[in-house]
Every structure is written in C-alpha cells, then in structure tokens.
Amino acid sequence: MTIEVWTWPTPNGHKVHIALEELGLPYKVVPVNIGAGEQFRPEFLAITPNHRIPAIVDPDGPGGQRLTLFESGAILIYLAEKTGKLLPADPAGRYRALEWLMFQMGGVGPMFGQYGHFHTYAPEQIPYAQDRYAKEVGRLHRVLDKRLSAVSFLAGEAYSIADIATFPWIRNPERRKIDLADYPHLKRWHDTIAARPAVQRGCAVLAENQRVGGMSDQEREVLFGQTQFQAR
C-alpha cells in the first residue's frame, strides 16, 4: 500500500524521501508549502500537532492499521523497522546507529538551522550569534570527520538511517561557508552517499520548489514571524 508523505524540499524532508527510495516503498508526495503557510492547514495539523514537515500516513501500519507519524527521526526508525533494512539487527549495531541518528537530530540539524537563520534570514545582523553558530557548525563537522576516519559509515561499516538523516544537512556546504576538503573523511562519506541513485532520486523530490534567491516578506513572516506562534 502507498505511504503518503507530507513534505517539502528541506533537509528534513529529504531524509524521508531518500529512505523511501532506498527501501523501495511505494509513496505519494503531498506537498506542504511551508513558505505559504500550508503547514498550518487543518488537514496537516490532523497528522502532526507540531506543524512541521515531514509527516507520513501509512495505511498499512502496525497490525494493518492506519498510522500517522511525525518527526523525521521517528519516521526513519519506523520505516527501517517496517522493512527490516537500514538499521543493524544486532543490538550493539542498532544502538550505534540510533546514537548517530540522535546526534543529527539534537546537534547537526538544530545547529545548522540556527546558522542558516542568523547568517541568512535574521532581520538584523547579530555578530555574537553568527560567530557562535559558525563555530558550532565547524565543531560538528570535526566530530563527524573524526568518526568517519575510523569507519565507512556513521554506524560502522554498513549504510544506515544515521547516514540518511545526516547527509541532507552536509550537502551544499557552501551555504555554511564550509569546504569539505578540510574534512577529508567526511568528504569521502558525502561523495559516496551522493553517488547513490536512490539518494539522487530522493533529493530530486519537489526540487523544482527549492528556494532560489531571496525570501518575500510574507514568507519571512510565516516562517520566522508571529504566525508560527499562534495557538491552533
């Protein structure tokens, strides 16, 4: 049965697109234009109370029952367990993969996001914030590079959801003024994953809607203004 993916072409959206392509699961894309405020529509809030993409609806969830799920990390774990792929079967390997998945969810994603906000989207330049998040982005790249100096992929020698979660945030490093050549082991990992056909297909989902150029005042208000803080 076909999984509905409520999504937009952001790093968190790309995680789920890539996983579905890697796993060969049938899916239908339901675009949620976050710049236009579609994440606040009742039909989306019925799936996720957090009004953030991505979210999925699986009509063939556990016990054959319909399942709705939000939070990209939770979705990746669910899809891996549903198929028995992309998550090591042995307990130690499983926890290693989950460890690096949580590293992405709690570190790479939020910190890279803050870098992007204060360097690109904030209405005023705040040097302290820009410096803080630039240094943290560099630090996180060093942590990843050190890990990947010892193993092929984040969880070890096997490609897993930890890699799928992290890759969309590492691609396009120029947006964070990062040269991956300064992190050779991370670059090797990045280039290996970028060459995977399923990854290329996943990153192409809704690619025509990816932002090119500046942001309108309306989009800025929807994404960073008071609109997101209204009670719903």
N, C-alpha and C positions, 0 to 999 in steps of 0.2 A: 504494500500500500504506500501511497505517496505522502511524504512528510512535507508539511507547509513550513517554510522558513520566512519569517517576518524579519526583514533585514534591510541594510543599506551598505554601500561600499566603504566601510570603515575597517580598521584593523580587527575589531571585534566581530564584525560581520564576516570578514574574510576567513576567520578561524573556522566558522561553521561551514561556509561554502567549501573550503578545502577538505575538511573532514568528510563531508558528504561525497565529494568527488573521489577521495581516496578509498572510501568504503564502498563505493558503487551503489549507494542507496538512492532510490528514486525520490526526487524532491521537486516542489513547486515554489518558486520565489514569489513572495508577496512584498513588493517594495514599500518601505516606510520612509518617506522623505522627511528626514529629521530637520532639515532647514526650513521646510514649510510647516512644521508643527504636526505632522501626521502621527507622531508618537503619542499625542495626547487624545487621539480619537477613541471613542468608547470601545470600538471593536478591538483595538490594540490593548487598551487597559484591561479588557476582559481576559487577556492572556498573561500580561505582566503588570503588576501594580507599580512597577518602578519606572514605567515609560522610558525604557532604554532598549535599543536593539542590541543583539538579536533575541528572538524567541522562536520556539518551534511548537508545532502541533503535530503529534504523531497519532494517527487514528488507530494504530496497532501498537499501543504501548504495553506495559506490563500486564499480563493476564488478558491480553487482547483488548484492553480498554483504552479509550482516548486519553492521551497525556499531553498537557501543556507544560512547557518548561522555559524558564528564562535564566539569564546569566550564562555567558558563553562557556565558562569553565565547567559548569554543571552539565551543559548540553554536550560538551566534548566527552565527558565521562560517561554520560548516558549512551551516546552513540557508540563509543568503544565497547561498553558492556553489552549493548544490544547485539553487536556483531561478533564480539569476541576478538576484535582486532585493535591494533594501535595502543594497547595497554598490556604490559607484560603479565603473564599468567602467574609467575612465581611471586610470592608476597613481597620479597625484598625489591624486586624489579618494579612491581606495581607502586610501592611507596616511593621509590626513587622518581618514577615518572610523575606521581602526584606532587612530590616535593618541588620539582621544577615547574610544574603547572602552576602551583601556588606562588612560586617566585615570580612568574609572569603576571598573575592576577593581582598580587599585592605590591609588586615592585615595578616591573617594566611598564605595564600598562598605565597605572596611575602617574608615575613619574614622567614618562614620555608625554603623557597627556598634559601635565602641568607645564612642561617645557613648551609644548606647542601653544598652549594658551597664553603664557606670558611673553613669548617671543613673537607670536603671530597675531593673536586675536584680542589681547587685552586692550582696552581703550586708552590706556596710558602706559608709558614705559616705566617699569619698576626694576631698576638695576639689581637690587638685592634678590628679588625673585628670579630674575633671569639668570643671575650667576649661580644661585642655589641649585636650580633645576638643571642647568648646563653641566655643573659638576656631578650631580647625581646621575645624569644620563651617561656621562663618561665612566663613572664608577660601575654602573650596571653593565656596561659593555666590557669592562675589565673582568668582572665576575664571570660573565658568560665565556669570554675568551679563555680564561684560566680553566674553566670546566671543560671546554672543548679542546684544550690541549691534551687532555687525558683520555677522552672518549670520542667516538664518532658522532654521537647524538646526545642530547641532554640527559636522557635516562640511561645511557650506556651505549651499547653497540647497535641497538635497534631503534628505528624511527618510531616516534610515538606522538600522542596528543600533546605532550610537552613541547615538542618541536613545532607542531601545527599552531599551537597557541602563541608561540614566541615569534615565529617567522614574520607574520604581517607587521609587527612592530619594528623589526630590524630592517625590513626593506625600505627603500627610499631614504637612506641615511643622510643624504644631503639636506633633508628638511630639518635635521638636528645638527647640521654642520659637523657631521661625523664622516671620517674617511675610514672605511672598513679595512683598508690596507694597514692601518695602525693596529688592527686586531686580527692577525692572520688566521688564527684558528676559527674565530667567529666568521671570517670571510669565507673560509673553506666550507663551513657548515651552511652559510647563507647561499652560496653558489650551488652547492649540491641540492639543496631543497628547491631553489628557484628553478632548477632544470627539470623538476618532476612534472610530467604532463598534467597530473591531477591538480597540482598546485597552480599551474598556469591557468587551468580551466576555472579553478575556484576564484582566483584573483580577477578573472575576466567578468565575473557575475556583476551585473549592473555597472560595469566600468564606464559606460557612457555617461553615467550620472556623477562621476567623481568630480570634485571641485577643481576648477581651473581658474586661477585669478583670485580676485578679492571676494569679500563677503558683503552682501547687501545689509543695510540697516535692519531690515526685517528679519533676516536670517540671524544676525548677531543678537537681536532681542530674543528670538526663540531659543537659541542655543545657550546664551550666556546672560540674558536679562532676567526680568522678574517672571516671565511666562512659565518657566520651568518650576517655579516655587509655589505656584498657585495650588490650593487644595483641590483634589479631584476625587 
